Amino acid sequence: MIDLSQHKLELNYPCAWEYKLIGYSHEEVLKGVKDVLLQREYSLLPSKVSKKGKFLSFTLEIIVHNEDDRVTIYELFDRHESIKMVL
C-alpha cells in the first residue's frame, strides 16, 4: 500500500482547483463563498443533498495561483461559520 502522506502534491500553477463545500443551505454556502473569495471568479455548482436533507454539498472551482493561495482558501472556508465542512 502507498503511504500518500510521504508524497508531496506536485501541481503546475496557476491551475483550476475544486473544493467540495458542505453547508445547511444554498444561501449560507453562497454567503461563505462571497465572503472568502470576494471579487475572484469561480464556478459553484450544487452537488448532492444528504439522505435526510439536512446538508447540501457544492462543487466550487477556482483558479489558484500557488500553493499558499490554494491552502489559504481551504483554511478560510474551514473557519467560515456558513461552511459546515470543506474537502
Backbone hydrogen bonds, N-H to C=O, Kabsch-Sander energy under -0.5 kcal/mol:
donor,donor_aa,acceptor,acceptor_aa,energy
4,L,2,I,-1.0
6,Q,3,D,-1.7
7,H,4,L,-1.5
11,L,9,L,-0.7
13,Y,11,L,-0.7
15,C,64,V,-2.0
17,W,62,I,-2.8
19,Y,60,L,-2.6
21,L,19,Y,-0.6
21,L,58,F,-2.6
22,I,85,M,-2.7
23,G,56,L,-2.5
29,V,25,S,-2.2
30,L,26,H,-2.6
31,K,27,E,-2.2
32,G,28,E,-2.3
33,V,29,V,-2.5
34,K,30,L,-2.5
35,D,31,K,-2.5
36,V,32,G,-2.2
37,L,33,V,-3.0
38,L,34,K,-1.5
40,R,37,L,-2.7
43,S,61,E,-2.3
45,L,59,T,-2.5
47,S,57,S,-3.3
50,S,55,F,-2.8
53,G,50,S,-1.4
56,L,23,G,-3.0
57,S,48,K,-3.0
58,F,21,L,-2.5
59,T,45,L,-3.0
60,L,19,Y,-3.1
60,L,58,F,-0.6
61,E,43,S,-2.8
61,E,59,T,-0.5
62,I,17,W,-2.2
64,V,15,C,-2.9
64,V,62,I,-0.6
70,R,66,N,-2.2
71,V,67,E,-2.7
72,T,68,D,-2.7
73,I,69,D,-2.2
74,Y,70,R,-1.7
75,E,71,V,-2.7
76,L,72,T,-2.5
77,F,73,I,-2.3
78,D,74,Y,-2.5
79,R,75,E,-1.5
80,H,76,L,-0.9
80,H,77,F,-0.6
83,I,80,H,-1.3
84,K,22,I,-2.2
84,K,82,S,-0.6
85,M,22,I,-1.7
87,L,20,K,-2.6
